């Protein structure tokens, strides 16, 4: 990265000043190198003189002048520099430094933008984890795409990443599914039972019931509704829903390395193991919780419970681990699951959760801190819901799901590229309006079309060269010197930022930074394409402009690959 080059220059200068006695021998050098928002302030700027002035016992501007005077002799990357404001140092790169970047992009090709800064750190990303009780909705889809791209970004900076789906195949929601299926199943035999409140009304439940009838006939018929659905019926329904979820994820090209069953936590004694670990640390006690804030549930009572001292680790209150009937709470299962993750040796855990789970983050992090001693092991990214619009009107209902539009319906209509790109237009923590008509439009107002069209334009230039039987001359420093126009320099600046954007997006788990960057590059290229004759008759100028165009196409393709979006050569 060019930023690293500037960092190395400044660091070398500071070491030289240290040898001259300006800094103490043990003085650590911590400073930042950033890109100024105003290009008139240079390509890069550093705050080194500001943050180190006190230790140097010099005014910041005076220290800045000393830093510049000690820069390594013979460096060719920086054309000029200046001290600005209270002591910032602005650096202006030579045209050759930016132009030679095109050679680097040509050589690295699909690897341009990748790095080894992650140093092979082993990270697990758990995402989607939708309850296997029906089709995936758009919120699930946004979480799926967000998690998938975070994985791709972490891999791009050299982390070793594993994808995991947590199957919620235990608990009340699975029994509700089994009961819903059983009621519709009896209806197929003429036994019409009313659907109780809370059961699933979608047509997909009838699909499961028909499959159950086709495979097992009248085996599960009873004269009256059973109090609890047979576990075999529940398992049958869960398996059907999981198959749909896998198919939906396949539509978006989202794989998983591990599918972890919640039921296994109970069957393999992992919850008991986790509770024993907490007990051994004297973190469990019998107590009575304070009444819930706000409206008090009708079934709440001040009874003794087995509690985890989560408030010791940053949680608001202590949390119950067992219900009055002796069964474990969902929280107990979550503690066991995350302890199991930690015991698998991951250096970092990332969970992608729906926004309605925001209040749950602190308690899970407190449990992990208690069990592992690490407060930074788990990071949670929240994903807000998606509002779907067609012709300016909200779309909320689906015959198949009963209460929401399914992810599959939208992907099959708009296409995986559009769905993925639109899901990544904003931070996952912000609400998103998905305009179905615009997402399918072949116009520049459609962001995914706008970016893909820029890539296709690059390839149209190459085809036009071939049609005219003009050789695609390899780029070289000699030809690249002809790139002297400001829009060309602006494009070069954009291309030089790509590795930095990838690293920042990965470290901050913010995939939309790639989306926004690609829109900026596409806008700059469309402006350049429309304003300049790229296939000029001047051989050297044509070669230089084609080299620039090819680099733009490569970077757009690399960015779209990180987003899991295709880069078509023709549109």
C-alpha positions in Angstrom: 0.0 0.0 0.0 1.2 3.5 -0.8 0.2 4.6 2.7 2.7 2.0 4.1 5.4 3.6 2.0 4.7 7.0 3.6 4.6 5.4 7.0 8.0 3.9 6.4 9.5 7.2 5.3 8.2 9.0 8.4 9.3 6.2 10.7 12.8 6.2 9.1 13.0 10.0 9.7 11.9 9.7 13.3 14.6 7.0 13.9 17.2 9.4 12.4 16.0 12.1 14.8 16.2 9.6 17.7 19.9 9.0 16.8 20.4 12.7 16.9 19.0 12.9 20.4 15.7 14.6 19.6 13.9 11.6 21.1 14.8 9.4 24.0 16.3 6.0 23.0 13.2 4.1 24.3 10.7 6.5 22.7 7.9 4.6 20.9 6.7 6.2 17.7 2.9 6.1 17.4 1.4 8.3 14.7 -1.1 8.2 11.8 -0.9 8.5 8.1 -4.2 9.3 6.4 -5.5 10.6 3.1 -6.7 14.2 3.3 -10.3 14.9 2.3 -9.1 17.9 0.2 -6.7 16.7 -2.5 -5.1 20.2 -2.4 -3.6 19.0 0.9 -1.7 16.3 -0.8 -2.0 12.6 -1.3 -1.2 11.7 2.3 -0.8 13.6 5.6 0.6 12.6 9.0 0.0 13.9 12.5 3.5 12.6 13.7 4.7 16.1 14.7 1.6 16.9 16.6 1.5 13.7 18.7 5.3 13.5 19.3 6.0 17.2 20.0 5.7 16.9 23.7 8.2 14.0 23.9 10.6 16.0 21.6 10.2 19.2 23.7 9.6 21.1 20.4 6.7 23.1 19.0 4.8 20.8 16.5 5.6 22.9 13.5 9.3 23.0 14.4 9.3 19.3 14.9 7.6 18.8 11.5 10.4 20.8 9.8 12.9 18.5 11.6 11.1 15.4 10.4 11.2 16.6 6.8 14.9 17.5 7.0 15.6 13.9 8.2 13.7 12.1 5.5 15.8 9.4 3.8 17.9 10.8 0.9 17.3 9.4 -2.5 13.6 8.6 -2.1 11.7 8.9 -5.3 8.1 8.4 -4.2 7.3 11.9 -2.9 7.5 14.9 -5.2 7.1 17.6 -2.5 5.9 18.1 1.1 4.7 20.9 3.2 3.9 21.7 6.8 0.3 22.8 7.3 -1.9 24.1 10.1 -0.7 23.4 13.6 1.9 20.9 12.5 0.5 18.4 10.0 2.8 17.2 7.2 1.3 16.8 3.7 3.0 14.6 1.1 2.5 14.9 -2.6 3.4 11.8 -4.6 5.3 12.0 -7.9 3.3 11.3 -11.0 5.6 8.3 -11.6 4.7 6.7 -8.3 1.0 6.7 -9.2 1.6 5.7 -12.8 3.8 2.8 -11.8 0.9 1.5 -9.7 -0.7 0.3 -13.0 2.3 -2.1 -13.5 1.7 -3.5 -10.0 -2.0 -4.0 -10.7 -1.2 -5.7 -14.0 1.2 -8.0 -12.2 -0.9 -8.8 -9.2 -4.2 -9.0 -11.1 -6.8 -10.8 -9.0 -4.5 -10.5 -5.9 -4.4 -6.7 -6.0 -6.0 -5.5 -2.8 -5.1 -8.6 -0.8 -2.6 -8.6 2.1 -1.2 -10.7 4.9 -2.0 -8.2 7.7 -4.3 -10.8 9.2 -1.3 -13.0 9.8 -3.3 -16.2 9.5 -5.4 -15.3 12.6 -8.1 -18.0 13.0 -11.5 -16.5 13.2 -15.0 -18.0 13.2 -18.0 -16.1 11.8 -21.4 -17.4 12.8 -24.2 -15.9 10.7 -27.7 -16.4 9.3 -28.6 -19.0 12.0 -32.3 -18.5 11.1 -34.7 -20.7 13.0 -35.5 -23.8 10.8 -39.2 -23.0 11.0 -39.9 -21.6 7.6 -38.5 -19.9 4.5 -35.8 -17.2 4.9 -37.0 -13.6 4.7 -35.1 -10.5 3.5 -33.7 -9.8 6.9 -32.1 -13.3 7.0 -30.8 -12.6 3.5 -29.2 -9.4 4.5 -27.5 -11.0 7.4 -26.4 -13.9 5.2 -24.8 -11.5 2.6 -23.2 -9.4 5.3 -21.7 -12.4 7.0 -20.5 -13.9 3.7 -18.7 -10.7 2.7 -17.1 -10.2 6.1 -15.7 -13.7 5.7 -14.4 -12.8 2.2 -12.8 -9.5 3.5 -11.1 -11.2 6.4 -9.7 -13.9 4.1 -8.5 -11.1 1.7 -6.3 -9.7 4.5 -4.9 -13.1 5.4 -7.1 -14.4 8.2 -8.1 -18.1 8.4 -11.9 -17.9 8.6 -14.5 -20.6 9.3 -18.2 -20.1 8.6 -20.8 -21.6 10.9 -24.5 -21.9 11.0 -26.1 -22.4 14.4 -29.3 -24.6 13.9 -31.9 -23.7 16.5 -33.4 -27.2 16.5 -34.4 -27.3 20.2 -36.9 -25.3 22.1 -40.4 -24.0 21.8 -40.4 -22.7 18.2 -39.7 -26.2 16.8 -42.7 -27.5 18.7 -44.9 -24.8 17.3 -43.7 -25.8 13.8 -44.5 -29.4 14.5 -47.9 -28.6 15.8 -48.6 -26.3 12.8 -47.7 -29.1 10.4 -49.7 -31.7 12.3 -52.9 -29.5 12.2 -52.5 -29.0 8.4 -51.7 -32.7 8.0 -55.0 -33.7 9.6 -56.8 -31.3 7.3 -55.6 -33.3 4.4 -57.6 -36.3 5.8 -60.7 -34.2 6.3 -60.1 -33.4 10.0 -60.2 -29.6 10.1 -58.8 -28.2 13.3 -58.6 -24.5 13.9 -55.0 -23.1 13.8 -54.2 -21.8 17.3 -52.8 -18.4 17.9 -49.0 -18.4 17.4 -48.9 -21.2 14.9 -47.4 -20.7 11.5 -50.0 -19.9 8.8 -47.9 -19.9 5.6 -48.6 -22.2 2.7 -45.2 -23.7 3.2 -46.6 -25.5 6.3 -49.1 -27.2 4.0 -46.3 -28.2 1.7 -44.6 -29.9 4.7 -47.8 -31.6 5.7 -48.3 -32.9 2.1 -44.8 -34.3 2.1 -45.4 -36.0 5.5 -48.6 -37.5 4.1 -46.8 -38.7 1.0 -44.0 -40.4 2.9 -45.8 -41.7 6.0 -49.4 -41.9 5.1 -51.9 -41.8 8.0 -49.3 -42.8 10.6 -49.8 -39.6 12.7 -53.6 -39.3 12.6 -55.2 -38.8 16.1 -58.8 -38.1 17.0 -57.9 -34.9 18.9 -55.0 -32.5 18.7 -52.1 -33.9 20.8 -50.7 -31.7 23.6 -47.2 -32.1 22.1 -46.3 -33.0 18.5 -44.3 -36.3 18.1 -40.6 -35.6 17.9 -40.4 -37.5 14.6 -42.9 -35.0 13.1 -40.9 -32.1 14.4 -37.7 -33.5 13.0 -39.4 -34.1 9.6 -40.5 -30.5 9.5 -37.1 -29.1 10.6 -35.4 -31.1 7.9 -37.7 -29.7 5.2 -37.1 -26.2 6.4 -33.3 -26.7 6.5 -33.4 -28.0 3.0 -35.1 -24.8 1.9 -32.7 -22.7 3.8 -29.7 -24.5 2.2 -31.3 -23.9 -1.3 -31.9 -20.3 -0.6 -28.3 -19.8 0.5 -27.1 -21.6 -2.6 -29.0 -19.1 -4.7 -26.8 -16.4 -3.2 -23.7 -18.6 -3.4 -23.2 -18.7 0.4 -21.5 -21.8 1.7 -20.9 -22.9 5.3 -18.1 -25.0 6.8 -20.1 -26.2 9.8 -23.8 -26.6 10.7 -23.9 -26.7 14.5 -27.0 -28.2 16.2 -28.4 -26.6 19.3 -29.8 -30.0 20.3 -26.3 -31.4 20.5 -25.6 -29.0 23.4 -28.2 -30.9 25.4 -27.5 -34.4 24.1 -23.7 -34.2 24.6 -23.7 -32.5 28.0 -22.2 -29.3 26.8 -24.6 -27.2 28.9 -23.8 -29.1 32.0 -20.1 -28.7 31.2 -20.4 -24.9 30.8 -22.4 -24.5 34.1 -19.8 -26.6 35.9 -17.1 -24.3 34.6 -19.0 -21.3 36.0 -19.7 -23.0 39.3 -16.0 -23.8 39.7 -15.3 -20.1 39.5 -18.0 -19.4 42.1 -20.1 -17.5 39.6 -23.4 -19.2 40.2 -25.7 -18.7 43.2 -29.3 -19.1 44.2 -31.2 -15.8 44.2 -34.3 -13.9 43.5 -34.3 -11.5 40.6 -35.8 -8.0 40.8 -39.1 -7.6 38.9 -38.7 -6.8 35.2 -38.8 -3.1 34.3 -41.9 -1.8 32.6 -45.0 -3.9 32.3 -44.7 -7.0 34.5 -45.5 -10.4 32.8 -48.5 -12.2 34.3 -46.4 -15.3 35.0 -43.6 -13.6 36.8 -43.1 -14.5 40.4 -40.3 -13.7 42.9 -39.0 -17.3 43.1 -35.4 -18.5 43.8 -33.5 -19.3 40.7 -30.0 -20.4 39.8 -28.3 -17.3 38.6 -25.0 -16.4 36.8 -23.1 -13.4 38.2 -23.0 -11.7 34.8 -23.1 -8.2 36.4 -19.5 -8.8 37.5 -18.5 -8.7 33.8 -20.4 -5.7 32.5 -24.0 -7.0 32.2 -26.8 -5.0 33.7 -28.1 -7.7 36.0 -27.4 -11.3 36.8 -29.1 -13.9 34.5 -31.1 -17.1 35.2 -29.7 -20.4 33.9 -32.7 -22.7 34.7 -36.4 -22.4 34.6 -38.8 -23.4 37.4 -39.3 -26.9 35.8 -35.5 -27.5 35.9 -34.9 -27.1 32.2 -32.2 -24.8 31.0 -32.8 -21.3 29.7 -31.9 -20.2 26.2 -29.1 -18.2 27.8 -27.6 -21.3 29.4 -27.5 -23.0 25.9 -25.9 -19.9 24.4 -23.2 -19.9 27.1 -22.5 -23.5 26.3 -22.4 -22.8 22.6 -20.0 -19.9 22.9 -17.8 -21.8 25.4 -17.6 -24.6 22.8 -16.5 -22.1 20.2 -13.7 -20.8 22.5 -12.6 -24.3 23.3 -12.2 -25.0 19.5 -9.3 -22.6 19.6 -10.6 -19.6 17.6 -8.6 -16.3 18.2 -11.8 -14.3 17.5 -15.5 -14.9 17.2 -17.9 -12.8 15.1 -21.6 -13.2 15.3 -24.0 -11.6 12.8 -27.4 -11.1 14.6 -30.7 -9.5 13.8 -31.2 -6.1 15.4 -33.8 -7.5 17.8 -30.9 -9.3 19.6 -29.1 -6.1 20.5 -30.0 -6.4 24.2 -28.5 -9.9 24.3 -24.9 -9.0 23.3 -23.7 -7.9 26.7 -24.8 -11.0 28.6 -23.2 -13.4 26.1 -20.0 -11.3 26.1 -20.0 -11.3 30.0 -20.3 -15.1 30.0 -17.4 -15.5 27.6 -15.3 -13.1 29.7 -16.1 -15.1 32.8 -15.2 -18.4 31.2 -12.1 -17.4 29.1 -10.8 -14.2 30.8 -11.1 -12.4 27.5 -13.4 -9.4 27.1 -12.6 -9.0 23.4 -13.2 -12.6 22.2 -16.7 -12.0 20.8 -17.7 -9.2 18.4 -21.3 -8.9 17.3 -22.6 -7.1 14.2 -26.3 -6.3 14.2 -28.3 -6.3 11.0 -31.4 -4.2 10.6 -34.5 -5.3 8.6 -35.1 -4.6 4.9 -38.2 -2.7 3.7 -39.2 -3.9 0.2 -40.8 -1.6 -2.3 -42.4 -2.0 -5.7 -43.6 1.0 -7.7 -43.1 3.1 -4.7 -45.4 1.0 -2.5 -44.3 -1.2 0.4 -44.5 -5.0 -0.2 -45.1 -7.0 3.0 -47.1 -10.1 2.3 -46.3 -13.5 0.7 -48.7 -16.3 0.1 -46.0 -18.8 0.7 -44.8 -17.4 4.0 -48.1 -16.0 5.1 -46.7 -12.8 6.7 -43.6 -11.8 4.8 -41.9 -11.8 1.4 -39.4 -14.6 1.2 -35.8 -14.2 0.2 -36.2 -16.7 -2.6 -39.0 -14.7 -4.2 -36.9 -11.6 -4.4 -33.7 -13.4 -5.6 -35.6 -15.2 -8.3 -37.1 -11.9 -9.5 -34.2 -9.5 -9.1 -31.2 -11.8 -9.4 -28.5 -12.6 -6.9 -26.2 -9.8 -8.1 -28.7 -7.1 -7.4 -29.8 -8.6 -4.1 -26.3 -8.9 -2.8 -25.2 -5.4 -4.0 -28.3 -3.7 -2.6 -28.0 -5.4 0.8 -24.5 -3.9 1.0 -25.4 -0.3 0.1 -25.7 0.8 3.7 -24.1 -0.2 7.0 -25.8 -3.4 8.3 -26.8 -1.4 11.4 -28.9 1.0 9.4 -32.3 0.2 8.0 -32.5 -0.5 4.2 -35.1 0.3 1.6 -34.9 -2.2 -1.3 -36.4 -0.8 -4.4 -37.3 -3.9 -6.5 -38.0 -2.0 -9.7 -34.8 0.0 -9.5 -32.7 -3.0 -8.6 -33.7 -4.6 -11.9 -33.4 -1.4 -14.1 -30.8 -1.3 -16.8 -30.0 2.4 -16.0 -27.3 4.4 -14.3 -29.7 5.0 -11.4 -29.3 1.3 -10.5 -26.1 1.1 -8.5 -25.2 -2.5 -9.3 -25.8 -1.9 -13.0 -23.7 1.3 -12.8 -20.7 -0.5 -11.4 -21.0 -3.6 -13.6 -21.4 -1.4 -16.7 -18.1 0.3 -15.9 -16.4 -3.1 -16.0 -18.2 -4.0 -19.2 -17.0 -0.7 -20.8 -13.4 -1.7 -20.2 -13.9 -4.9 -22.0 -15.7 -3.2 -24.8 -12.5 -1.1 -25.4 -10.4 -4.2 -25.6 -12.9 -5.8 -28.1 -12.8 -2.6 -30.2 -9.0 -2.8 -30.3 -9.2 -6.4 -31.5 -11.8 -5.5 -34.1 -9.5 -2.8 -35.5 -6.6 -5.3 -35.4 -4.6 -3.1 -33.1 -2.4 -4.8 -30.6 -3.0 -4.3 -26.9 0.4 -2.8 -26.1 1.7 -3.9 -22.7 1.9 -1.0 -20.2 5.3 0.3 -19.2 6.6 3.3 -17.4 7.5 4.9 -20.8 3.9 4.9 -22.0 2.4 5.7 -18.6 4.1 9.1 -18.5 1.5 10.2 -21.0 -1.2 10.1 -18.3 -1.0 13.8 -17.4 -4.7 14.8 -17.4 -6.3 15.5 -13.9 -9.1 12.9 -14.4 -6.4 10.3 -15.1 -4.5 11.3 -11.9 -7.9 11.2 -10.1 -8.5 7.6 -11.3 -4.9 6.6 -10.3 -5.6 8.0 -6.8 -8.8 5.9 -6.6 -7.0 2.8 -7.7 -4.2 3.3 -5.1 -6.7 3.4 -2.3 -8.1 -0.1 -3.0 -5.8 -2.1 -0.6 -6.5 0.4 2.2 -10.2 0.2 1.7 -10.1 -3.6 1.7 -8.1 -3.6 5.0 -10.3 -1.0 6.6 -13.6 -2.8 5.6 -12.2 -6.1 6.9 -11.0 -4.7 10.3 -14.1 -2.7 10.9 -16.4 -5.4 9.5 -18.1 -2.9 7.2 -18.7 -4.4 3.8 -20.5 -1.3 2.5 -17.1 0.5 2.3 -16.3 -1.7 -0.7 -19.7 -0.9 -2.3 -19.2 2.8 -1.8 -15.6 2.6 -3.1 -16.7 0.8 -6.3 -19.4 3.4 -7.0 -16.7 6.1 -6.7 -14.4 4.3 -9.1 -17.2 3.6 -11.5 -18.3 7.3 -11.5 -14.7 8.5 -12.1 -14.3 6.0 -15.0 -17.6 6.8 -16.6 -16.7 10.5 -16.6 -13.3 9.7 -18.0 -14.7 7.4 -20.7 -17.2 10.0 -21.8 -14.7 12.9 -21.8 -11.6 11.5 -23.4 -10.7 9.5 -26.5 -9.2 6.4 -25.0 -8.5 4.6 -28.3 -6.4 7.6 -29.5 -4.4 7.3 -32.8 -1.3 8.2 -30.8 0.2 4.8 -30.1 1.8 5.7 -26.7 -1.2 7.6 -25.5 -3.5 4.8 -26.5 -1.4 2.3 -24.7 -1.3 4.4 -21.5 -5.0 5.0 -21.5 -5.7 1.4 -22.1 -3.4 0.4 -19.3 -5.3 2.8 -17.0 -8.7 1.4 -18.2 -7.6 -2.2 -17.8 -6.5 -1.4 -14.2 -9.9 0.1 -13.5 -11.5 -3.0 -14.8 -9.3 -5.3 -12.7 -10.0 -3.3 -9.5 -13.7 -3.3 -10.1 -13.6 -7.0 -10.8 -11.6 -7.6 -7.6 -14.1 -5.5 -5.6 -17.1 -7.2 -7.0 -15.6 -10.6 -6.2 -15.2 -9.5 -2.6 -19.0 -8.7 -2.6 -19.8 -12.0 -4.3 -21.2 -10.1 -7.3 -20.3 -11.0 -10.9 -18.3 -8.8 -13.2 -19.8 -9.2 -16.7 -17.8 -8.3 -19.8 -20.8 -7.5 -21.8 -24.1 -5.8 -20.9 
